[in-house]
Amino acid sequence: MEFRPSDRLLALLASTHGPMSDSHINVGPIACRLSQLTVFTNDANPPFSETVLQSHQPFSLKVIVEFSGPGAIALMPLAPAIQVEFYTKPLSPETGTILGSIQVNTRPDVLIYEPTINLGTPLSIGLRPKTIYRIGAVLRVGALDWPSLITGYTEEVTVEIYARVERSK
């Protein structure tokens, strides 16, 4: 925000105090990194990599949101909300699906957050077997229901959904 005095006030001040300089405002630099979008299951010994999900297997998604820079130290005490919405897009002509969203409240002494969402099985959330999906996350930082101070997205993970077909003997 910049304060600008009226021309009349400037003329009055100049006649009594000499010329007045403009005001300047400095905002400390803030960096925000959205990274490490991860898919994981509760299966201790998954039969495949965690980017190959069985259609009946619940899974979770997690990202890391990291703030840095001198402005970040000043921003965190203002407690901006971190909102992350996870979505998926099939690598086909079909439309994508919103998987869910999570909100994390910031704390003055914390600069790294790990928003995590637990989901049901791929079938229960509308994902189909024999399909490969790109999973993404959208980040918004700021007061809820107001324009965001920081925005971003990542699409780091591709997963395959499969259903094991039992063969009759």
ChimeraX commands (.cxc) that place a marker at each C-alpha (Angstrom):
marker #1 position 0.00,0.00,0.00 radius 0.5
marker #1 position 1.36,3.42,-0.86 radius 0.5
marker #1 position 0.38,6.67,0.80 radius 0.5
marker #1 position 0.29,9.71,-1.52 radius 0.5
marker #1 position -0.38,13.14,-0.01 radius 0.5
marker #1 position -2.60,15.54,-1.94 radius 0.5
marker #1 position -1.01,18.18,-4.21 radius 0.5
marker #1 position -2.27,20.93,-1.92 radius 0.5
marker #1 position -0.63,19.32,1.14 radius 0.5
marker #1 position 2.64,18.84,-0.79 radius 0.5
marker #1 position 2.64,22.52,-1.81 radius 0.5
marker #1 position 2.02,23.58,1.79 radius 0.5
marker #1 position 4.78,21.30,3.15 radius 0.5
marker #1 position 7.22,22.38,0.40 radius 0.5
marker #1 position 6.67,26.04,1.26 radius 0.5
marker #1 position 7.38,25.42,4.95 radius 0.5
marker #1 position 9.76,22.41,4.99 radius 0.5
marker #1 position 11.28,22.12,1.52 radius 0.5
marker #1 position 10.52,19.29,-0.97 radius 0.5
marker #1 position 9.05,16.03,0.44 radius 0.5
marker #1 position 10.21,12.64,-0.80 radius 0.5
marker #1 position 7.89,9.80,-1.82 radius 0.5
marker #1 position 7.18,7.03,0.69 radius 0.5
marker #1 position 8.37,3.53,-0.11 radius 0.5
marker #1 position 7.27,0.21,1.34 radius 0.5
marker #1 position 9.40,-2.92,1.36 radius 0.5
marker #1 position 8.04,-6.46,1.60 radius 0.5
marker #1 position 10.50,-9.12,2.69 radius 0.5
marker #1 position 10.98,-11.89,0.13 radius 0.5
marker #1 position 8.98,-15.06,0.69 radius 0.5
marker #1 position 9.66,-18.33,-1.09 radius 0.5
marker #1 position 7.17,-21.19,-1.01 radius 0.5
marker #1 position 7.97,-24.65,-2.35 radius 0.5
marker #1 position 5.35,-27.34,-3.06 radius 0.5
marker #1 position 7.10,-30.66,-3.57 radius 0.5
marker #1 position 7.32,-34.39,-2.95 radius 0.5
marker #1 position 3.79,-35.37,-3.88 radius 0.5
marker #1 position 3.69,-38.91,-2.55 radius 0.5
marker #1 position 1.24,-41.82,-2.84 radius 0.5
marker #1 position 1.32,-44.41,-0.08 radius 0.5
marker #1 position -0.74,-47.25,1.36 radius 0.5
marker #1 position -0.92,-48.88,4.78 radius 0.5
marker #1 position 0.25,-52.18,3.27 radius 0.5
marker #1 position 3.59,-53.06,4.87 radius 0.5
marker #1 position 4.50,-55.37,1.96 radius 0.5
marker #1 position 2.78,-54.07,-1.16 radius 0.5
marker #1 position 2.91,-56.49,-4.09 radius 0.5
marker #1 position 3.94,-53.66,-6.45 radius 0.5
marker #1 position 5.33,-50.15,-6.19 radius 0.5
marker #1 position 3.05,-47.68,-4.40 radius 0.5
marker #1 position 2.31,-46.07,-7.76 radius 0.5
marker #1 position 0.47,-49.25,-8.81 radius 0.5
marker #1 position -2.70,-49.37,-6.72 radius 0.5
marker #1 position -5.06,-52.30,-6.39 radius 0.5
marker #1 position -8.64,-51.22,-7.04 radius 0.5
marker #1 position -9.74,-52.35,-3.54 radius 0.5
marker #1 position -6.76,-50.83,-1.63 radius 0.5
marker #1 position -7.17,-47.53,0.29 radius 0.5
marker #1 position -4.36,-45.03,-0.22 radius 0.5
marker #1 position -3.14,-41.62,0.94 radius 0.5
marker #1 position -1.56,-38.58,-0.69 radius 0.5
marker #1 position 0.93,-36.18,0.87 radius 0.5
marker #1 position 2.85,-33.09,-0.24 radius 0.5
marker #1 position 5.44,-30.92,1.44 radius 0.5
marker #1 position 4.86,-27.17,1.66 radius 0.5
marker #1 position 8.00,-25.29,2.67 radius 0.5
marker #1 position 8.36,-21.56,3.30 radius 0.5
marker #1 position 11.69,-19.75,3.36 radius 0.5
marker #1 position 13.16,-16.27,3.18 radius 0.5
marker #1 position 13.03,-13.34,5.59 radius 0.5
marker #1 position 9.39,-12.65,4.75 radius 0.5
marker #1 position 8.36,-16.20,5.74 radius 0.5
marker #1 position 9.40,-15.62,9.34 radius 0.5
marker #1 position 7.14,-12.55,9.40 radius 0.5
marker #1 position 4.28,-14.30,7.56 radius 0.5
marker #1 position 3.82,-17.36,9.81 radius 0.5
marker #1 position 2.67,-15.41,12.92 radius 0.5
marker #1 position -0.19,-14.06,10.76 radius 0.5
marker #1 position -1.41,-17.70,10.59 radius 0.5
marker #1 position -2.32,-17.94,6.90 radius 0.5
marker #1 position -4.23,-21.11,6.05 radius 0.5
marker #1 position -2.56,-23.64,3.78 radius 0.5
marker #1 position -5.14,-25.25,1.50 radius 0.5
marker #1 position -4.20,-28.21,-0.69 radius 0.5
marker #1 position -6.65,-29.78,-3.13 radius 0.5
marker #1 position -5.68,-33.14,-4.63 radius 0.5
marker #1 position -6.99,-34.18,-8.03 radius 0.5
marker #1 position -6.43,-36.76,-10.70 radius 0.5
marker #1 position -6.55,-36.69,-14.48 radius 0.5
marker #1 position -6.70,-39.88,-16.50 radius 0.5
marker #1 position -4.15,-40.01,-19.28 radius 0.5
marker #1 position -7.03,-40.37,-21.73 radius 0.5
marker #1 position -9.79,-38.11,-23.11 radius 0.5
marker #1 position -11.83,-38.53,-19.89 radius 0.5
marker #1 position -12.27,-35.65,-17.42 radius 0.5
marker #1 position -10.43,-35.53,-14.10 radius 0.5
marker #1 position -11.68,-36.09,-10.55 radius 0.5
marker #1 position -11.22,-34.00,-7.42 radius 0.5
marker #1 position -9.94,-36.41,-4.79 radius 0.5
marker #1 position -10.41,-34.11,-1.80 radius 0.5
marker #1 position -8.85,-31.17,-0.03 radius 0.5
marker #1 position -7.19,-30.46,3.27 radius 0.5
marker #1 position -6.54,-27.28,5.23 radius 0.5
marker #1 position -3.60,-26.81,7.59 radius 0.5
marker #1 position -3.29,-23.87,9.96 radius 0.5
marker #1 position 0.18,-22.40,10.18 radius 0.5
marker #1 position 2.12,-21.71,13.37 radius 0.5
marker #1 position 4.66,-18.94,13.97 radius 0.5
marker #1 position 7.58,-21.29,14.60 radius 0.5
marker #1 position 6.98,-23.78,11.75 radius 0.5
marker #1 position 8.08,-23.30,8.13 radius 0.5
marker #1 position 7.58,-26.85,6.75 radius 0.5
marker #1 position 4.16,-28.56,6.57 radius 0.5
marker #1 position 3.07,-31.98,5.26 radius 0.5
marker #1 position -0.63,-31.84,4.31 radius 0.5
marker #1 position -1.84,-35.45,3.99 radius 0.5
marker #1 position -5.21,-36.78,2.88 radius 0.5
marker #1 position -6.43,-40.34,3.45 radius 0.5
marker #1 position -8.64,-41.70,0.68 radius 0.5
marker #1 position -10.77,-44.77,0.21 radius 0.5
marker #1 position -10.16,-47.39,-2.43 radius 0.5
marker #1 position -9.63,-46.25,-6.02 radius 0.5
marker #1 position -13.01,-47.76,-7.00 radius 0.5
marker #1 position -14.82,-45.97,-4.15 radius 0.5
marker #1 position -13.55,-42.57,-5.32 radius 0.5
marker #1 position -14.37,-43.09,-8.99 radius 0.5
marker #1 position -11.05,-44.32,-10.41 radius 0.5
marker #1 position -11.19,-47.20,-12.87 radius 0.5
marker #1 position -8.98,-50.27,-13.23 radius 0.5
marker #1 position -6.76,-50.56,-16.29 radius 0.5
marker #1 position -6.31,-46.79,-16.28 radius 0.5
marker #1 position -3.23,-44.65,-15.68 radius 0.5
marker #1 position -3.78,-41.38,-13.85 radius 0.5
marker #1 position -1.67,-38.30,-13.21 radius 0.5
marker #1 position -2.18,-37.06,-9.65 radius 0.5
marker #1 position -1.77,-33.40,-8.82 radius 0.5
marker #1 position -2.11,-30.96,-5.98 radius 0.5
marker #1 position -3.15,-27.29,-6.01 radius 0.5
marker #1 position -1.81,-25.00,-3.27 radius 0.5
marker #1 position -3.42,-21.86,-1.89 radius 0.5
marker #1 position -1.95,-19.90,1.03 radius 0.5
marker #1 position -3.81,-17.03,2.64 radius 0.5
marker #1 position -6.99,-16.20,4.46 radius 0.5
marker #1 position -9.89,-18.52,3.69 radius 0.5
marker #1 position -12.52,-17.12,1.32 radius 0.5
marker #1 position -10.20,-14.31,0.18 radius 0.5
marker #1 position -7.74,-14.06,-2.70 radius 0.5
marker #1 position -4.63,-16.15,-2.09 radius 0.5
marker #1 position -1.26,-14.67,-1.25 radius 0.5
marker #1 position 0.58,-17.66,-2.72 radius 0.5
marker #1 position -0.68,-20.19,-5.28 radius 0.5
marker #1 position 0.87,-23.11,-7.12 radius 0.5
marker #1 position 0.42,-26.68,-8.29 radius 0.5
marker #1 position 2.36,-29.85,-8.91 radius 0.5
marker #1 position 1.69,-32.96,-10.99 radius 0.5
marker #1 position 4.57,-35.18,-9.91 radius 0.5
marker #1 position 2.99,-38.63,-9.68 radius 0.5
marker #1 position 1.52,-41.06,-12.17 radius 0.5
marker #1 position -0.34,-44.13,-10.86 radius 0.5
marker #1 position -1.89,-47.18,-12.46 radius 0.5
marker #1 position -5.07,-48.75,-11.11 radius 0.5
marker #1 position -5.53,-52.47,-11.56 radius 0.5
marker #1 position -7.99,-55.14,-10.47 radius 0.5
marker #1 position -6.86,-58.69,-10.02 radius 0.5
marker #1 position -9.21,-61.06,-11.81 radius 0.5
marker #1 position -9.64,-64.41,-10.09 radius 0.5
marker #1 position -9.43,-67.24,-12.61 radius 0.5
marker #1 position -11.79,-70.18,-12.15 radius 0.5
marker #1 position -10.19,-73.63,-12.05 radius 0.5
marker link #1:1,2 radius 0.2
marker link #1:2,3 radius 0.2
marker link #1:3,4 radius 0.2
marker link #1:4,5 radius 0.2
marker link #1:5,6 radius 0.2
marker link #1:6,7 radius 0.2
marker link #1:7,8 radius 0.2
marker link #1:8,9 radius 0.2
marker link #1:9,10 radius 0.2
marker link #1:10,11 radius 0.2
marker link #1:11,12 radius 0.2
marker link #1:12,13 radius 0.2
marker link #1:13,14 radius 0.2
marker link #1:14,15 radius 0.2
marker link #1:15,16 radius 0.2
marker link #1:16,17 radius 0.2
marker link #1:17,18 radius 0.2
marker link #1:18,19 radius 0.2
marker link #1:19,20 radius 0.2
marker link #1:20,21 radius 0.2
marker link #1:21,22 radius 0.2
marker link #1:22,23 radius 0.2
marker link #1:23,24 radius 0.2
marker link #1:24,25 radius 0.2
marker link #1:25,26 radius 0.2
marker link #1:26,27 radius 0.2
marker link #1:27,28 radius 0.2
marker link #1:28,29 radius 0.2
marker link #1:29,30 radius 0.2
marker link #1:30,31 radius 0.2
marker link #1:31,32 radius 0.2
marker link #1:32,33 radius 0.2
marker link #1:33,34 radius 0.2
marker link #1:34,35 radius 0.2
marker link #1:35,36 radius 0.2
marker link #1:36,37 radius 0.2
marker link #1:37,38 radius 0.2
marker link #1:38,39 radius 0.2
marker link #1:39,40 radius 0.2
marker link #1:40,41 radius 0.2
marker link #1:41,42 radius 0.2
marker link #1:42,43 radius 0.2
marker link #1:43,44 radius 0.2
marker link #1:44,45 radius 0.2
marker link #1:45,46 radius 0.2
marker link #1:46,47 radius 0.2
marker link #1:47,48 radius 0.2
marker link #1:48,49 radius 0.2
marker link #1:49,50 radius 0.2
marker link #1:50,51 radius 0.2
marker link #1:51,52 radius 0.2
marker link #1:52,53 radius 0.2
marker link #1:53,54 radius 0.2
marker link #1:54,55 radius 0.2
marker link #1:55,56 radius 0.2
marker link #1:56,57 radius 0.2
marker link #1:57,58 radius 0.2
marker link #1:58,59 radius 0.2
marker link #1:59,60 radius 0.2
marker link #1:60,61 radius 0.2
marker link #1:61,62 radius 0.2
marker link #1:62,63 radius 0.2
marker link #1:63,64 radius 0.2
marker link #1:64,65 radius 0.2
marker link #1:65,66 radius 0.2
marker link #1:66,67 radius 0.2
marker link #1:67,68 radius 0.2
marker link #1:68,69 radius 0.2
marker link #1:69,70 radius 0.2
marker link #1:70,71 radius 0.2
marker link #1:71,72 radius 0.2
marker link #1:72,73 radius 0.2
marker link #1:73,74 radius 0.2
marker link #1:74,75 radius 0.2
marker link #1:75,76 radius 0.2
marker link #1:76,77 radius 0.2
marker link #1:77,78 radius 0.2
marker link #1:78,79 radius 0.2
marker link #1:79,80 radius 0.2
marker link #1:80,81 radius 0.2
marker link #1:81,82 radius 0.2
marker link #1:82,83 radius 0.2
marker link #1:83,84 radius 0.2
marker link #1:84,85 radius 0.2
marker link #1:85,86 radius 0.2
marker link #1:86,87 radius 0.2
marker link #1:87,88 radius 0.2
marker link #1:88,89 radius 0.2
marker link #1:89,90 radius 0.2
marker link #1:90,91 radius 0.2
marker link #1:91,92 radius 0.2
marker link #1:92,93 radius 0.2
marker link #1:93,94 radius 0.2
marker link #1:94,95 radius 0.2
marker link #1:95,96 radius 0.2
marker link #1:96,97 radius 0.2
marker link #1:97,98 radius 0.2
marker link #1:98,99 radius 0.2
marker link #1:99,100 radius 0.2
marker link #1:100,101 radius 0.2
marker link #1:101,102 radius 0.2
marker link #1:102,103 radius 0.2
marker link #1:103,104 radius 0.2
marker link #1:104,105 radius 0.2
marker link #1:105,106 radius 0.2
marker link #1:106,107 radius 0.2
marker link #1:107,108 radius 0.2
marker link #1:108,109 radius 0.2
marker link #1:109,110 radius 0.2
marker link #1:110,111 radius 0.2
marker link #1:111,112 radius 0.2
marker link #1:112,113 radius 0.2
marker link #1:113,114 radius 0.2
marker link #1:114,115 radius 0.2
marker link #1:115,116 radius 0.2
marker link #1:116,117 radius 0.2
marker link #1:117,118 radius 0.2
marker link #1:118,119 radius 0.2
marker link #1:119,120 radius 0.2
marker link #1:120,121 radius 0.2
marker link #1:121,122 radius 0.2
marker link #1:122,123 radius 0.2
marker link #1:123,124 radius 0.2
marker link #1:124,125 radius 0.2
marker link #1:125,126 radius 0.2
marker link #1:126,127 radius 0.2
marker link #1:127,128 radius 0.2
marker link #1:128,129 radius 0.2
marker link #1:129,130 radius 0.2
marker link #1:130,131 radius 0.2
marker link #1:131,132 radius 0.2
marker link #1:132,133 radius 0.2
marker link #1:133,134 radius 0.2
marker link #1:134,135 radius 0.2
marker link #1:135,136 radius 0.2
marker link #1:136,137 radius 0.2
marker link #1:137,138 radius 0.2
marker link #1:138,139 radius 0.2
marker link #1:139,140 radius 0.2
marker link #1:140,141 radius 0.2
marker link #1:141,142 radius 0.2
marker link #1:142,143 radius 0.2
marker link #1:143,144 radius 0.2
marker link #1:144,145 radius 0.2
marker link #1:145,146 radius 0.2
marker link #1:146,147 radius 0.2
marker link #1:147,148 radius 0.2
marker link #1:148,149 radius 0.2
marker link #1:149,150 radius 0.2
marker link #1:150,151 radius 0.2
marker link #1:151,152 radius 0.2
marker link #1:152,153 radius 0.2
marker link #1:153,154 radius 0.2
marker link #1:154,155 radius 0.2
marker link #1:155,156 radius 0.2
marker link #1:156,157 radius 0.2
marker link #1:157,158 radius 0.2
marker link #1:158,159 radius 0.2
marker link #1:159,160 radius 0.2
marker link #1:160,161 radius 0.2
marker link #1:161,162 radius 0.2
marker link #1:162,163 radius 0.2
marker link #1:163,164 radius 0.2
marker link #1:164,165 radius 0.2
marker link #1:165,166 radius 0.2
marker link #1:166,167 radius 0.2
marker link #1:167,168 radius 0.2
marker link #1:168,169 radius 0.2
view
